[in-house]
Amino acid sequence: MGIRILAFSDIHGDRALIARLKDTLNASRSGIDIAVCCGDITPVHGSTIDAARMIGNLGVRTLIVPGNFEMPNDLRTACKELNWTDLHGKYIEFKGYVFAGCGGGNVSPFSTPYELGEDQFSELLGRLRGINRDGRLVLLTHCPPYGVVDEPRQGMHVGSSAIAGYVMEERPMMHFCGHIHEQGGREGTLGGTRVVNTARNIMLVELP
């Protein structure tokens, strides 16, 4: 049957990127089944709810996890107002696929608002084990898995080992992430899973 996904992340309140998002949606509306956001809609010194309102209700089912610039409570408030689905530590079934999410950035020298240690990622991901029904699991995280699309510069891997471990064990068919802007629009594989970094990008992805 297949599904068509509009994927994006790390908008950071950028009006030009939001315009591109809406233009892409409007040009392809009849063919898009679901929108997924891997977090960081919020400007570095801005408001999550204001950033969410700039994006608005997209008119299709919209799933989101918090980035390292969104506190989960603020994002939940935005989701209620805009009819988005908060997927942080949760999963849903949609058109024969299981979508699961884990937001937050990993610990960094920058002390951004929502950073998690590997044990915290593991706890959240523990809620999402054993849900890969019929091999149709789609994972959303903000942080990339360690070793794949996670290099801010060559040879410097800053992804999450806990997320990588989850991918290797649960084997989702697709993993969307963001966070590392330098890897936006790039993809790789991990244990047979296709991993796509959507940072600062608006992407259309079709799954079989």
C-alpha positions as CSV (number, residue, x, y, z in Angstrom):
1,M,0.0,0.0,0.0
2,G,2.8,2.4,0.9
3,I,2.8,5.8,2.7
4,R,4.2,9.2,1.8
5,I,5.8,11.2,4.6
6,L,6.7,14.9,4.9
7,A,9.7,15.0,7.3
8,F,11.5,18.0,8.8
9,S,13.4,19.3,11.8
10,D,15.5,22.0,13.3
11,I,13.3,24.8,11.8
12,H,14.3,27.1,14.8
13,G,11.6,29.6,13.9
14,D,13.1,30.2,10.4
15,R,10.4,31.9,8.4
16,A,11.9,30.9,5.1
17,L,12.0,27.2,6.1
18,I,8.4,27.4,7.4
19,A,7.4,28.9,4.0
20,R,9.1,26.0,2.2
21,L,7.4,23.6,4.5
22,K,4.0,25.0,3.7
23,D,4.8,25.3,-0.1
24,T,5.8,21.7,-0.2
25,L,2.7,20.6,1.7
26,N,0.4,22.6,-0.5
27,A,2.1,21.4,-3.7
28,S,1.8,17.8,-2.6
29,R,-1.2,17.8,-0.3
30,S,-3.2,15.1,-1.9
31,G,-0.2,12.7,-1.8
32,I,1.0,13.3,1.8
33,D,-0.2,10.9,4.4
34,I,1.5,12.2,7.5
35,A,4.0,14.8,8.6
36,V,6.8,14.1,11.1
37,C,9.0,16.6,12.9
38,C,12.2,15.6,14.7
39,G,12.2,18.6,17.0
40,D,13.9,22.0,17.4
41,I,11.2,24.1,16.0
42,T,12.1,26.7,18.7
43,P,14.5,29.6,18.1
44,V,17.6,29.5,20.3
45,H,16.2,32.3,22.4
46,G,12.6,32.0,21.5
47,S,9.2,30.6,22.6
48,T,8.1,27.1,21.7
49,I,4.4,28.0,21.4
50,D,5.2,31.0,19.2
51,A,7.3,28.9,16.9
52,A,4.6,26.2,16.8
53,R,2.0,28.8,15.9
54,M,4.1,30.0,13.0
55,I,4.0,26.5,11.6
56,G,0.4,26.0,12.5
57,N,-2.0,23.1,11.9
58,L,-0.7,21.5,8.7
59,G,-3.9,19.8,7.8
60,V,-2.4,16.3,7.9
61,R,-1.6,14.1,10.9
62,T,1.5,15.6,12.4
63,L,3.8,13.8,14.8
64,I,6.6,15.5,16.7
65,V,9.3,14.9,19.4
66,P,11.0,17.6,21.4
67,G,14.5,18.7,20.3
68,N,17.1,20.1,22.7
69,F,15.4,23.5,22.5
70,E,11.9,22.3,23.6
71,M,10.9,21.3,27.1
72,P,8.4,18.5,26.8
73,N,5.7,20.3,28.8
74,D,5.9,23.3,26.4
75,L,5.7,21.0,23.4
76,R,2.7,19.2,24.8
77,T,0.9,22.5,25.2
78,A,1.6,23.3,21.6
79,C,0.5,19.9,20.4
80,K,-2.9,20.4,22.2
81,E,-3.4,23.8,20.6
82,L,-2.4,22.8,17.1
83,N,-3.7,19.2,17.0
84,W,-0.3,17.7,16.6
85,T,0.7,14.4,18.2
86,D,3.4,14.4,20.9
87,L,5.4,11.2,20.3
88,H,8.0,11.5,23.0
89,G,8.4,8.1,24.6
90,K,5.2,6.9,22.9
91,Y,4.0,5.2,19.8
92,I,1.0,5.1,17.6
93,E,-0.3,3.0,14.7
94,F,-1.1,4.7,11.5
95,K,-2.1,3.1,8.1
96,G,-0.4,-0.2,9.0
97,Y,2.8,1.4,10.3
98,V,4.0,1.9,13.9
99,F,5.5,5.3,14.6
100,A,7.6,5.7,17.7
101,G,9.4,8.6,19.1
102,C,12.2,9.7,21.5
103,G,13.2,13.4,21.7
104,G,15.8,15.4,23.4
105,G,19.4,16.2,22.7
106,N,22.3,14.4,24.2
107,V,24.6,16.1,26.8
108,S,26.7,18.8,25.2
109,P,29.0,21.6,26.3
110,F,26.3,24.1,25.4
111,S,23.8,23.3,28.2
112,T,20.8,23.6,26.0
113,P,17.3,23.4,27.6
114,Y,16.6,19.7,27.1
115,E,19.6,17.4,27.2
116,L,19.4,13.7,28.2
117,G,22.1,11.3,29.4
118,E,22.3,7.9,27.8
119,D,20.5,6.3,30.7
120,Q,17.6,8.6,30.2
121,F,17.5,7.8,26.5
122,S,17.5,4.1,27.4
123,E,14.6,4.6,29.8
124,L,12.5,6.3,27.2
125,L,13.4,3.8,24.5
126,G,12.6,1.0,26.9
127,R,8.9,2.0,26.6
128,L,9.2,1.4,22.8
129,R,10.5,-2.2,22.8
130,G,8.7,-5.1,21.1
131,I,6.5,-2.9,18.9
132,N,8.0,-3.6,15.5
133,R,5.0,-5.3,14.1
134,D,5.3,-6.8,10.6
135,G,8.6,-4.9,10.2
136,R,6.8,-1.6,9.7
137,L,8.3,0.4,12.6
138,V,9.2,4.1,11.9
139,L,11.4,5.8,14.5
140,L,11.6,9.5,15.2
141,T,14.4,10.9,17.4
142,H,16.0,14.3,17.6
143,C,19.5,13.0,18.3
144,P,21.0,10.7,15.6
145,P,22.3,7.3,16.5
146,Y,26.0,7.1,17.2
147,G,28.0,6.6,14.1
148,V,25.4,7.5,11.4
149,V,24.7,11.0,10.1
150,D,26.0,12.4,13.4
151,E,29.2,14.2,12.5
152,P,29.4,18.0,12.9
153,R,32.8,17.6,11.3
154,Q,34.5,14.6,9.7
155,G,35.5,11.9,12.2
156,M,33.7,13.5,15.1
157,H,30.7,11.3,16.0
158,V,28.3,12.9,18.5
159,G,25.2,10.7,18.2
160,S,23.6,8.6,21.0
161,S,24.8,5.1,21.7
162,A,21.5,4.2,23.4
163,I,19.6,5.2,20.2
164,A,22.0,3.2,18.1
165,G,21.5,0.2,20.4
166,Y,17.7,0.5,20.1
167,V,17.9,0.6,16.3
168,M,20.2,-2.4,16.2
169,E,17.9,-4.4,18.5
170,E,14.4,-3.4,17.2
171,R,15.4,-2.9,13.6
172,P,12.9,-0.2,12.4
173,M,12.5,0.1,8.7
174,M,13.1,3.8,8.8
175,H,14.7,6.2,11.3
176,F,14.2,10.0,11.0
177,C,16.5,12.2,13.1
178,G,17.9,15.7,13.1
179,H,20.0,17.8,15.5
180,I,23.3,17.8,13.6
181,H,22.7,20.6,11.0
182,E,25.8,19.7,9.0
183,Q,24.3,16.3,8.2
184,G,20.8,17.6,7.2
185,G,19.5,15.9,4.1
186,R,22.0,13.0,4.4
187,E,21.3,9.4,5.1
188,G,23.0,6.2,6.0
189,T,22.2,2.7,7.3
190,L,22.5,1.0,10.7
191,G,21.8,-2.7,10.9
192,G,19.7,-2.6,7.8
193,T,17.7,0.4,9.0
194,R,17.6,3.5,6.7
195,V,18.6,6.5,8.8
196,V,17.7,10.0,7.4
197,N,18.8,13.3,9.0
198,T,16.2,15.9,8.3
199,A,17.9,18.8,10.1
200,R,17.2,22.2,8.3
201,N,15.5,20.3,5.5
202,I,12.0,19.7,4.2
203,M,11.9,16.1,2.8
204,L,9.4,13.9,1.1
205,V,10.0,10.2,1.8
206,E,7.9,7.2,0.5
207,L,7.8,3.9,2.3
208,P,6.6,0.7,0.7
